[in-house]
């Protein structure tokens, strides 16, 4: 299979590229370097003969789109994440999430690429009673959530208008190896401990999230590309509610067990735009995609820590 992975330099992109390459597929990774660099992608995928990379900004339309010729699947992971940051610069989130998704779908239509999987987020639903599920109406409370909601609307529109097998997957809080530049909780806290720096928790730490290990997530992404599920939205999550305090404790204890000193943990005022409770229902993905998560939080955190320590990446 010949495929394109957008946002290939991102944390999930790197993991997905490696998984596809290990399975023998031909992968073209593209990225615009707005968030990351190519360094970690090169370390991980650079020696595969069936891999190539091209710098490409999907928020703009290039004259040379020939790299999409003969492509069978587009995995559209590219975009901006982060609630707090999107409130400060909503225009950047619009360009890199909404415009880039529209352009991706137009390129797919131009080259008759039928299978497209688009990365979304539960943030489009907003602050609603959990568990999140696919039939909830969208009430985003941040530009980030709104931009993800737009991606889902285009998913439905391009399926119904053009018959494209395009689906959107709402990723929960993803963590795991190769999260060198990821700024979300797990990767950030591990780096803080490795650097002997203070850990900051916004609010009292009792806010909950649904943490999913990256291998489980990429498995769902690939399964979605192989099913005829055009126009569908799927929650890709564990269905398990875990507080920030709980996952912080798991990280601290596992780091302590391998000899690292535990830094100061400080509570800061709650962050604007954050929801207090967030976990989701994955029953639709289980039923239709024949997928379910396999890695629990203890296993996943241990694998992530071991990767950071082994790679000595701060």
N, C-alpha and C positions, 0 to 999 in steps of 0.2 A: 504494500500500500504506500502511495505517495501522499504525504500530508504536510501542511504548514502549521506551525505553532506560533501564534503571535504572543508577544510578551515573553519571548523565549529566555530573556536574561533575568526574568523574575524568578522568585522562589518556586512557585508551582510550575512555571514554564520549564525550568531546568529539570525538575523531577519528571515531568511528563515526557520531555524530549528523551531522557535517558531510558525511561520505560519503553517507549516506542522503538528506540534504537535497539535495545536488548531483545525486543520481539522481532527484529529483522526488518522493520519498516524504513522507508526512505523519508527523512525528515529535513525540512527547511525551516530553520528558526529565523524569525524576524523580530526586531525591537527598534525603538526610537531613542533609547538611552535616556529618557526623561527621568527614570527612577534609578536604574542600575547600570552596570557596566558588563562587558562581555567576559570579564576575567573568570568568574566562577563557571559560566557556561563552557568556556574553553577547557577549563580543568576537568570538567565532568564529561563533555561530549566531543571535545576537539579531535580525539584520535579515531573516532568512528568513521569509516569510509562512506557510510550511507548518510552522513550528516553534512549540511552546509548552512551557512548563516549569511544574512543580508540585512544591513541597516535599512529600515523602512519605517516611515512615519504614517500610520494609517489615519491620523487626524487630517492629513492632506492627501490629495490624489496625485500620484506620480504619473508621469507619462510612460514609464517603463514598468509595466506590471507583469512582464512575461514570466516571472518566477511562479505565477499561479497557473500556468499552462500545464495540463495533464495532472493537476492535483485532484485527489479524490476526497480529502477531508480537510477542513480548516478547524483547528482548535483555537478559538478566539479567547485567549486569556489576557491579552494586553489591556491595560487601563490603569487607572489610579485608584488606590484604596485609602481609607482613613476618613473617619467622620470629622474629627476636629480640624484637620487640615483643609478639608473641602469647604468648611464654613469660612475660612480665611480667603481662599482663592477659588471660588466656584467656577470661574471661567475655564480654569485648567482642567477641572473635572469634567466639564461639559465637552471640551474639545477631545479629551483622551478617552472618555467613556462613550458619550453619545455619538459624536461625529465619527469617531473611529469605528464604532460598531456599524453605523450606517454605511460607511465606505467599504467595510469588510463584506457586508451583504451585497453591495452593488458589484464589487469585484467578483464575488462568488456567482452572482447572476450573469455577469459578463462572460465568465469562463465555464458556465454550466456546472459549477461545483455544487452537488446536491446535498452533501452532508456537512453540516456546520454545528459545532457545539460552542455555546457562548457562556462565559463565566458571569454569574450574577451573584446576588447576595440577599440575605433576609432583611437587610437594611431597608429595602424598598417597601417592606410592610410597615415599618416604623415601630412605635412603642405600643404594641398590642399584647393582649394576654397570651402567654405561651400555652402549649407548644405552637410554633409557627407551622403553617401548612400552606399549600399552594393555592387554595381557594380564598385566602384572606384578601380583602381589597387593599390596595396600596395607599398608605398614608405616611410617606417618608418624612422624617424630621430633620434631614440634612441634605445638602446638595449631593453628597455621595449616594445616599439612598435614592434620591430622585433620579440620578443618572443611571443607576442600576435598573430602576423601574422602566426607564425609557428603553433600555436594552431588551427587556422582556417584551415590551409592546411591539418592538420591531421583529422580535422572534415570531410572534403570532402573525403579524402582518405579512411577513415574507413567506411564511408557510401557506397561508390562505390565498395570497395573491399570486404566488409563483410556484407553489408546490415544492418548495425547498424543504429538505429534511433538517430543519434548524430547530434546535432545542436550547433551553437555557437552564443552567444548573446553579442553584443558590448554594454557594459554599458557606459553610459555617466557619468558625475560627480555625484555620488550618495551621499546623505546625509540623516541624520535622527537619531532617537534614537539608543542607544546601540553602538554609535561610540566612545567609551571610548578611544581606542588607535589609532583611525584613524587620519592621519596627514594631510589630505587634508583641503581645505580652510574653510569650514563651521565649522567643529568640532574644528579645531585649533583656529579659531578666537573666538569662544564662550569660549573655555578654557582660552584664553588670557584675555578676559574681566573678567571672573570669578576670575582670579588670579591677576588682575590689572597690566597686563604686556603690553608692547608695541606691536602693530600689525604691521607686516612688509608686504608690498605688493611689489612683484617683478615687475619692470617696472612701467608704468604710470597708471596701473589699468584699462585701456581701452580694454585689451584683454578680449575676450568673451568665455563663456563656456555654455554648456547645462546641467543645474542642474536638477536632477530627485530625487524625494522623494523615500525612500527605500521601502515603502509599494507598490508603483506603480511598482517598479522594480521586487520585489519578486513575484508579481502577474504575470508578464510576464514570469518569469522563470518557474513557475509552469504550466502556459498555454503551454509553449513550450514543456514540458515533456509529455503532453497529446495529442499532435498533431503528425501526421506522417509527419515530416518536415526534414527527414534525409538529411544531406549535406548542409542545408541552413544556411545562416548568417542573423541575424536580428539586426538592430539598435534599442536599447531600450533607448529612450530619450523622451524629451518633444517637441522637434522641436522649442524651444524658445531660442533665443540668449540673454544671460544675461552677462553684464560686471562684472568684479571683483569689480569695484567701486560700481556698483548698489547693488550687493548682500552684500557687506560690509556695505553699508548704511542701508539696511534692517535689518541686524543683530544688528548694533549699535543702531538704533532707537528702536527696540523691547527690547533690553537689557536696554536702558535708560528708557523706559516706565515702566519697573518693578523695577526700582530703582538702577540700576547699573551705576557706573561712567564710562565715556567713556575714554579709554586710548589714548595715542598718536598713530597716524597712520603715518608710515614712508615708503617712497618709496625707494626701493633698486634697483640696476642695474638689468636689465632683466635676467632671468634665462636661461642658455644654454639648448637648446632642447625643450623649450616651443614654442607652436604655438600661433599666435596672435588671430586667430578667429577659434572657434570650436563649431559648433552646427550641428545637424543631422536631417535627414528626417526619420520619423517613419512610413511612409505610408505602407511599406511592413508588418511590425508587426501588424498594424491595420487591414490590409486586410486578412492576413493568420492566425495570432494567435487570431484574434478577440479581440485585446487588445488596450487600450489607457490609457494614464496617466490621473489621476483625481485630483491630489493635486497640487495647484499652489504654487508659491515660497513663498508668504506671509504665507499661511497656513502651509507649510512644515517647514519653518524656525521657526515659532512660536511653533510647536509641538516639534521640536528638542531642542529649548531653554528650554521649559518647562520640558522636560525629564532631561536635564543636571541639571537644578536647583532642580528639585524634588529628583533626585538621589544623588545630592551633589557630583558628580564625576568630578574631575578636570584632 
